[in-house]
Amino acid sequence: MKIKEHYAEYIKLIHGDDGFTVNDGLTVYNRACLEISKDCPTSMRDSIVKAYRLGWVKPVAYVHKSELMFNQIKGPEHVDN
């Protein structure tokens, strides 16, 4: 039986927050993004893009507090703040 950790141990990050991006020393990665399949109908894609541009749809990431703390200990060369 898998026991899920309590939600309070996670922090919601949005684009622009410290810790939203991760740097492996070569590339900076976002923890979350929106990915629209190439098979998505054009009208639906356009609606999603419009909603994103208007701020109605946003990428968010839920990260465990210990991971953020560990990344702070490792230093800014590993985490883009």
Summary of the structure (lengths in Angstrom):
residues: 81
radius of gyration: 15.9
end to end distance: 36.6
largest distance: 45.4
contacts: 158
relative contact order: 0.26
helix: 31%
strand: 20%
